[in-house]
Amino acid sequence: IGSCVCANAATFTAGSENATAGNVVSVPITVAPSAGETSTDVNAYAIAISYDSSVLTPVVKGTDEVGDNTYATVGDSFNSGVLTADLKDNETGNDEVLIGWAAASPVNVTEASTLATVDFTVNANATGSTDVKVAVAQVANSDSALADKSTIEAASGTVTVDTATGLLGDVNNDGDITMADANAIVRHVANIELIAVDRQQYADVNKDGGITMADANAIVRHVANIETITQ
């Protein structure tokens, strides 16, 4: 990123999303021309997404160009560049995902566009709402021009959490606990067919933090009326 300065006003925003406790929520990070502007160019950016780690935990989305874990996926309009998304731990408990992106040529933005999406697992005991904040460290409008910081705005988003009401043991979400749910766990443990992320909390029947054959056995015992699963 070069050292020249130009005016190219833009607003970076975290999306506001509804979520269910224990499940995964996707929070988009968008950029749009600021009020009064018709377009803005983005050639590179460095931003921090802060969140309350007692409520939200970022999900690993793969690996980056150097093989490190990455915690975001790039938006469609920005897939010509290189994205990195690492974690920064803070003692305050409000942690951050540090996202950086750069491309060979700028993307011209004329309306709100998704830069990246960060997935969070919502704490199983979470309720209410929590802020997801955006702090912009640096933006380049071209390979030789940094944006004037006075032209860059940032807006927080909110994740609103509803308590999960699913049935423990109902892995396939059909409203009942059957041998099909036990079979789903067996296939998951054997790496034949993985249980969807948003259903995995219902497969951890014994609540030990993992999905194992013990959970499948608990469902078998429940179906056979030997030992009822405690909700």
C-alpha positions in Angstrom: 0.0 0.0 0.0 1.4 3.3 -1.0 1.6 6.6 0.9 -0.4 9.1 -1.1 -3.8 10.4 0.2 -7.0 10.8 -1.7 -10.6 11.4 -0.8 -12.9 8.4 -1.6 -15.5 8.2 1.2 -16.7 4.8 2.3 -18.6 3.2 5.2 -17.6 -0.2 6.6 -20.4 -2.0 8.5 -20.9 -5.3 10.3 -24.3 -6.9 9.6 -27.0 -7.3 12.2 -28.2 -10.9 12.4 -30.6 -13.1 14.4 -29.1 -16.2 15.9 -30.0 -19.3 18.0 -27.9 -20.2 21.0 -25.6 -23.1 20.3 -25.7 -22.6 16.5 -23.6 -20.7 13.9 -24.4 -17.2 12.7 -22.8 -15.6 9.6 -22.0 -11.9 10.0 -21.3 -10.0 6.7 -18.9 -7.1 6.7 -19.9 -4.7 4.0 -18.6 -1.5 2.4 -20.6 1.1 0.7 -20.1 4.7 -0.6 -20.7 7.2 2.2 -23.7 9.5 2.0 -23.4 11.9 -0.9 -21.0 9.6 -2.8 -21.9 7.6 -5.8 -19.0 5.2 -5.7 -15.7 4.3 -3.9 -12.7 2.3 -4.9 -11.1 -0.3 -2.6 -7.7 -1.7 -3.5 -6.8 -3.0 -0.1 -8.0 -2.8 3.5 -7.1 -3.7 7.1 -9.9 -3.9 9.6 -10.6 -5.4 13.0 -13.9 -7.1 13.9 -14.4 -7.1 17.7 -16.9 -9.3 19.5 -17.6 -10.6 23.0 -15.8 -14.0 23.4 -18.1 -15.0 26.2 -21.0 -15.0 23.6 -19.4 -15.6 20.2 -16.5 -17.8 19.0 -15.2 -17.4 15.4 -15.3 -20.5 13.2 -12.3 -21.6 11.2 -13.2 -21.2 7.5 -10.1 -22.8 6.0 -6.4 -21.9 5.5 -4.9 -18.8 3.9 -2.1 -18.5 1.4 0.6 -19.4 3.9 -1.4 -22.3 5.5 -2.6 -20.5 8.6 -6.2 -20.8 9.8 -8.5 -18.1 8.4 -11.6 -16.9 10.1 -13.5 -15.3 7.2 -14.6 -15.9 3.6 -14.2 -13.3 0.9 -17.2 -11.6 -0.7 -18.0 -12.3 -4.3 -17.0 -8.8 -5.6 -13.6 -9.1 -3.8 -12.6 -12.6 -4.8 -9.9 -11.3 -7.2 -7.7 -10.4 -4.2 -6.0 -12.2 -1.3 -7.8 -12.4 2.0 -6.3 -13.1 5.5 -8.3 -13.3 8.7 -6.5 -14.1 12.0 -7.5 -13.9 15.6 -6.2 -11.4 18.2 -6.8 -12.2 21.8 -7.4 -9.4 24.2 -7.5 -9.6 28.0 -10.7 -7.6 28.1 -12.7 -10.6 26.7 -13.7 -8.6 23.7 -11.6 -10.3 21.1 -10.9 -9.5 17.5 -10.8 -11.0 14.0 -8.1 -9.1 12.1 -9.0 -9.1 8.4 -6.8 -7.9 5.6 -7.3 -7.9 1.8 -5.4 -6.6 -1.2 -5.7 -7.0 -5.0 -3.8 -6.0 -8.1 -6.4 -3.5 -9.1 -9.2 -1.7 -7.1 -12.8 -2.8 -6.9 -15.2 0.0 -7.7 -18.1 -0.1 -5.2 -21.4 1.6 -6.2 -23.7 0.0 -3.6 -23.3 -2.0 -0.3 -21.1 -4.9 -1.1 -19.9 -7.8 1.1 -16.1 -7.6 1.8 -16.0 -10.7 3.9 -18.2 -12.9 6.1 -17.2 -14.1 9.6 -19.0 -17.1 11.0 -19.4 -17.3 14.8 -20.6 -20.2 17.0 -23.1 -18.7 19.6 -22.5 -19.8 23.2 -25.1 -22.4 24.1 -26.1 -20.3 27.2 -26.2 -17.0 25.3 -29.3 -14.8 25.4 -30.1 -11.2 24.4 -27.9 -9.3 22.0 -24.2 -8.5 21.5 -22.4 -6.0 19.4 -20.0 -6.9 16.5 -17.9 -3.8 16.0 -15.8 -2.7 13.0 -12.6 -0.7 13.4 -10.9 0.4 10.2 -7.1 0.6 10.4 -6.3 1.4 6.8 -7.8 1.5 3.3 -6.2 2.0 -0.1 -8.1 3.3 -3.0 -5.4 2.3 -5.5 -1.9 0.8 -5.4 -0.5 4.3 -4.8 -3.2 6.0 -2.7 -4.2 5.6 0.9 -7.7 6.8 1.8 -7.9 9.9 4.0 -9.0 8.5 7.4 -11.5 11.3 7.7 -13.4 9.9 4.8 -13.7 6.4 6.3 -16.6 5.5 8.6 -17.4 2.3 10.6 -20.7 1.1 11.9 -21.4 -1.8 14.4 -23.7 -4.7 13.9 -25.6 -6.7 16.4 -26.2 -10.4 16.9 -29.5 -11.0 18.6 -29.7 -14.5 20.2 -32.8 -16.6 20.8 -32.5 -19.6 23.1 -32.4 -22.9 21.3 -35.6 -24.9 21.6 -34.5 -28.0 19.8 -34.8 -31.6 21.1 -31.6 -33.1 22.4 -31.1 -36.3 20.4 -33.2 -35.2 17.4 -30.2 -35.0 15.1 -32.1 -34.9 11.8 -34.5 -32.3 13.1 -37.7 -34.2 12.3 -39.2 -33.5 15.7 -38.7 -37.0 17.2 -35.8 -39.1 18.6 -35.5 -42.3 16.5 -32.9 -44.9 15.3 -32.3 -42.6 12.3 -30.7 -40.1 14.7 -28.5 -42.8 16.2 -27.5 -43.8 12.7 -26.7 -40.2 11.8 -24.2 -40.1 14.7 -22.6 -43.4 13.7 -22.1 -42.1 10.1 -20.7 -38.9 11.6 -18.2 -40.7 13.8 -17.1 -42.9 10.9 -16.6 -39.8 8.7 -19.1 -41.1 6.2 -21.5 -38.2 6.4 -20.9 -35.3 8.8 -23.7 -33.8 10.8 -24.5 -30.2 9.9 -22.9 -27.7 12.2 -26.2 -26.3 13.4 -27.4 -29.8 14.4 -24.3 -31.0 16.2 -25.4 -29.6 19.6 -28.4 -32.0 19.4 -26.1 -34.9 18.7 -24.0 -34.4 21.8 -26.5 -36.3 23.9 -24.3 -36.8 27.0 -23.1 -33.2 26.8 -19.4 -34.0 27.1 -18.4 -31.6 24.3 -18.0 -34.2 21.5 -20.0 -36.5 19.3 -19.2 -40.2 19.9 -20.7 -43.6 19.8 -21.8 -43.0 23.4 -24.2 -40.5 22.1 -25.6 -43.0 19.6 -25.9 -45.6 22.3 -27.9 -43.1 24.5 -30.4 -42.7 21.7 -30.7 -46.4 21.2 -31.4 -46.8 25.0 -33.9 -44.0 24.7 -35.8 -45.5 21.8 -35.8 -48.9 23.6 -37.3 -47.2 26.7 -34.3 -48.3 28.8 -33.1 -44.8 29.7 -34.7 -41.6 28.7 -32.6 -38.7 27.4 -32.7 -35.8 29.8 -33.4 -32.5 28.0 
